[in-house]
């Protein structure tokens, strides 16, 4: 996929996980939890975007409904843990695909 196609694919998800001022300032414990969840999802989507840019095949570690569940209030510790787990799974997917990208770039 081209960078523009990747941007279009992830545009809605990126808007959903944009941090608000309250979340950035951590005015409440709920805001802090939501900020952590959104940050983890931002990192996960960044990893998935890299996979898309390189044309890597992968299985999504989470669905849109699961992401909506994690972002819904009230936030709880299990939602933070789930977002952290998804982020780590996306990291592992990217790390698994990375050596292939290196070979492709060296032979290009």
Secondary structure, DSSP 8 states (H G I E B T S, - for coil): --HHHHHHHHHHHHHHT---HHHHHT-SHHHHHHHHHHHHHHHHHHHHHHHHHTT-----SS-HHHHHHHHSSS--HHHHHHHHHHHHHHHHHHHHHHHHHHHHHHH-
